Amino acid sequence: MTVPTPRRASAVREFFSGVGFLFRGFRIWVTAPRLMLLGMIPAAIVGLAAIAVLVALIVNIEVIATSITPFAREWSELAQAAAHLAAGVALIVASILVIVNTYTTVTLMVGDSFYRLIAAHVDAVHGAPPEQQSQGFWRDLRRGIAEGLRVLLPTVGLAVLVFALGFIPVAGGVIAASAGALLGGWLLVVELSNIPFESRGLHLTARRRTLRGSRARALGLGAATYVVFLIPLGAVVAMPAAVAGATLLTRSVLGEDARLSTLATTTDKAKEPPHER
């Protein structure tokens, strides 16, 4: 008799499973509204600075776009306008990628204690993993800053790539925006999952390796969060939900929920009377 092998979920299904973690994160607003409101405070403070930078960029985009396209000065008026438009769109899309990921890193650092409470609440509801011993405040802070910088540095290179994609004729803006959501979303989920992974004694290298093993699922959460962050005030409301969603994703990719389910089933069977087994 042939034993059927379980089918692996398709990449598309895994992607939307990751998107679902963000919506499950929003459901924490129902079970712990005060905790989620606390998570909005640092998001709102850092968000004001991020909005100011973005508005300043948009207001001056025409001047900046003209200055970075000196090669178009001898072109016809129509060609110059097209080059300036492409440069402006590409620059805004690339800048959004940098701003969103910088905003996330800074917000998590400013509101670290609040977001740890949210992650702990999610773990408490679903079955908390063994608690890891802290290495000390200053050591944890130094490592957190170093890991945050290691996540942010690739953002610059990706922003340059997205900027270049914006110059592709006709579809450049759409291609650049799509690439920004996927590439920025990946960096976003690596940063958002910092707290739940760290609480399990797993740091950046292990975090990246584990998330790469479930890339489509991780990208689903990251891309969905990235898009929501682009909505006016969306980042402020969604930040606590994104941390909750990242905690759920962490549990999923580490197989914790499956292990707890197996343990519960085994325990229940052990409690059954012998004649009922």
C-alpha positions in Angstrom: 0.0 0.0 0.0 1.4 3.4 -1.0 1.5 6.0 1.7 0.3 9.4 0.4 2.8 12.2 0.8 1.4 15.6 2.0 1.4 18.2 -0.8 3.5 21.3 -0.2 1.5 24.5 -0.2 2.0 26.6 -3.4 4.0 29.8 -3.2 0.8 31.8 -3.9 -1.1 30.1 -1.1 1.8 30.6 1.2 2.0 34.3 0.2 -1.7 34.9 1.1 -1.2 32.9 4.3 1.4 35.5 5.2 -1.0 38.3 4.3 -3.5 36.7 6.7 -1.1 37.2 9.6 -1.5 40.9 9.4 -5.3 40.7 9.5 -4.9 38.3 12.5 -2.7 41.0 14.1 -5.5 43.5 13.7 -7.8 41.2 15.6 -5.6 41.8 18.7 -7.3 45.2 18.8 -10.4 43.3 20.0 -8.7 41.2 22.7 -6.2 43.9 24.0 -7.3 47.4 22.8 -5.3 49.3 25.5 -2.1 47.4 24.7 -2.5 48.2 21.0 -3.2 51.9 21.8 0.1 52.0 23.7 1.7 50.6 20.6 0.3 53.6 18.6 2.1 56.2 20.7 5.7 55.6 19.4 4.3 55.0 15.9 2.6 58.4 15.9 5.7 60.2 17.3 8.1 58.8 14.7 5.4 59.0 12.0 5.2 62.8 12.3 8.9 63.0 11.4 8.5 60.5 8.5 5.6 62.5 7.1 7.5 65.8 7.3 10.4 64.2 5.3 8.1 62.8 2.7 6.1 66.1 2.3 9.4 68.1 2.0 10.5 65.7 -0.8 7.2 65.9 -2.7 7.2 69.8 -2.5 10.7 70.0 -3.9 10.4 67.0 -6.3 10.4 69.1 -9.5 13.6 70.9 -8.6 15.3 67.6 -7.5 14.1 65.7 -10.6 15.6 68.4 -12.8 18.9 68.5 -11.0 19.4 64.6 -11.3 18.6 64.6 -15.0 21.3 66.9 -16.4 21.6 64.6 -19.5 18.1 65.8 -20.6 18.9 69.5 -20.9 19.5 69.4 -24.6 16.4 67.3 -25.3 13.2 68.6 -26.7 10.7 70.0 -24.2 8.4 67.0 -24.3 11.4 64.6 -23.8 12.6 66.7 -20.9 9.2 66.6 -19.3 9.1 62.8 -19.7 12.6 62.4 -18.2 11.7 64.7 -15.2 8.4 62.9 -14.6 10.2 59.5 -14.7 12.9 60.7 -12.3 10.4 62.3 -10.0 8.2 59.1 -9.7 11.3 56.9 -9.4 12.8 59.1 -6.7 9.5 59.1 -4.7 9.1 55.4 -4.9 12.7 54.7 -3.9 12.5 57.3 -1.1 9.3 55.7 0.3 11.2 52.4 0.5 13.9 54.0 2.6 11.4 56.1 4.7 9.1 53.1 5.5 12.0 50.8 6.6 13.7 53.6 8.6 10.4 54.5 10.2 9.9 50.8 11.2 13.4 50.4 12.7 13.2 53.7 14.7 9.7 53.1 15.9 10.6 49.6 17.2 13.6 51.1 19.0 11.6 53.9 20.5 8.6 51.7 21.5 10.6 48.6 22.3 8.9 48.0 25.7 5.4 48.5 24.3 6.0 46.1 21.4 7.5 43.5 23.6 4.3 43.6 25.6 2.2 43.1 22.4 4.4 40.1 21.3 4.2 38.6 24.8 0.4 38.9 24.8 0.2 37.1 21.4 2.5 34.3 22.8 0.5 34.1 26.0 -2.8 33.6 24.1 -1.3 31.0 21.8 1.0 29.2 24.2 4.2 31.0 25.3 7.6 29.5 24.3 10.3 29.0 27.0 11.4 32.4 28.2 15.0 33.4 27.4 17.2 35.1 30.0 18.1 38.7 29.1 21.8 39.5 28.5 21.4 42.9 30.2 19.8 46.2 29.1 22.9 47.8 27.5 24.1 44.6 25.8 20.6 44.1 24.4 20.4 47.7 23.3 23.8 47.6 21.5 22.9 44.4 19.7 19.5 45.9 18.8 21.0 49.0 17.3 23.7 47.0 15.4 21.1 44.6 14.0 18.8 47.5 13.0 21.7 49.1 11.1 22.5 45.8 9.4 18.9 45.6 8.2 18.8 49.2 7.1 22.0 49.3 5.1 20.7 47.1 2.3 17.8 49.4 2.0 20.0 52.0 0.3 21.2 49.6 -2.4 17.6 48.4 -3.0 16.4 52.0 -3.2 19.0 52.6 -6.0 17.7 49.6 -7.8 14.1 50.7 -7.5 15.1 54.2 -8.7 16.7 52.7 -11.8 13.7 50.5 -12.5 11.6 53.7 -12.5 13.3 54.8 -15.8 11.9 51.7 -17.7 9.8 53.2 -20.5 6.0 53.2 -20.0 5.7 50.7 -17.1 8.7 52.0 -15.1 6.6 53.5 -12.3 4.5 50.3 -11.8 7.5 48.0 -11.9 9.4 50.2 -9.4 6.4 50.4 -7.1 5.9 46.6 -7.2 9.6 45.9 -6.7 9.6 48.4 -3.8 6.7 46.6 -2.1 8.3 43.2 -2.4 11.9 44.2 -1.6 10.8 46.7 1.0 8.4 44.2 2.4 11.1 41.6 2.9 13.3 44.0 4.9 10.2 45.1 6.8 9.3 41.6 7.9 12.9 40.9 8.9 12.8 44.0 11.1 9.3 43.4 12.5 10.1 39.9 13.6 13.1 41.0 15.6 11.3 41.1 19.0 9.6 37.6 18.8 12.8 36.0 17.5 14.9 37.7 20.1 12.6 36.6 22.9 13.5 33.0 21.7 17.2 33.7 21.8 17.4 33.9 18.0 19.1 36.9 16.4 19.5 38.4 13.0 21.5 35.6 11.2 19.1 32.9 12.5 16.1 35.1 11.8 17.0 35.7 8.2 17.8 32.0 7.6 14.5 30.9 9.2 12.4 33.4 7.2 14.1 32.5 4.0 12.9 28.9 4.6 9.3 30.3 4.4 10.0 33.1 2.0 6.6 33.4 0.4 4.8 33.4 3.7 7.2 36.1 5.1 6.9 38.2 1.9 3.1 38.0 2.3 3.2 39.7 5.7 5.9 42.1 4.7 4.3 43.3 1.4 0.9 43.6 3.0 2.3 45.7 5.8 4.3 47.8 3.4 1.2 48.6 1.4 -0.9 49.5 4.5 1.9 51.7 5.7 1.5 53.8 2.6 -2.1 54.7 3.5 -2.3 58.1 5.4 -2.0 57.3 9.1 -2.0 53.6 8.2 1.5 53.0 9.7 0.4 54.5 13.0 -2.7 52.2 13.3 -1.0 49.2 11.7 2.3 49.2 13.6 1.0 47.3 16.7 -0.9 44.9 14.4 2.2 44.3 12.3 4.2 43.4 15.4 1.4 41.0 16.5 1.3 39.5 13.0 5.1 39.1 13.0 4.9 37.2 16.3 2.3 34.9 14.7 4.5 34.5 11.7 7.5 33.7 14.0 5.4 31.0 15.7 4.4 29.6 12.4 7.9 29.4 10.7 9.4 27.9 13.9 6.6 25.3 14.0 5.6 26.2 17.6 1.9 26.0 17.0 2.2 22.5 15.5 4.4 21.3 18.4 1.9 22.7 20.9 -1.0 21.0 19.1 0.9 17.7 19.1 1.7 18.1 22.8 -1.9 18.9 23.7 -3.1 15.8 21.8 -0.6 13.6 23.5 -1.5 15.0 26.9 -5.2 14.4 26.3 -4.7 10.8 25.2 -2.6 10.2 28.3 -5.5 11.4 30.4 -8.0 9.1 28.8 -8.9 5.9 30.7 -7.3 2.8 29.3 -10.5 1.3 28.0 -11.2 4.5 25.9 -7.8 4.5 24.2 
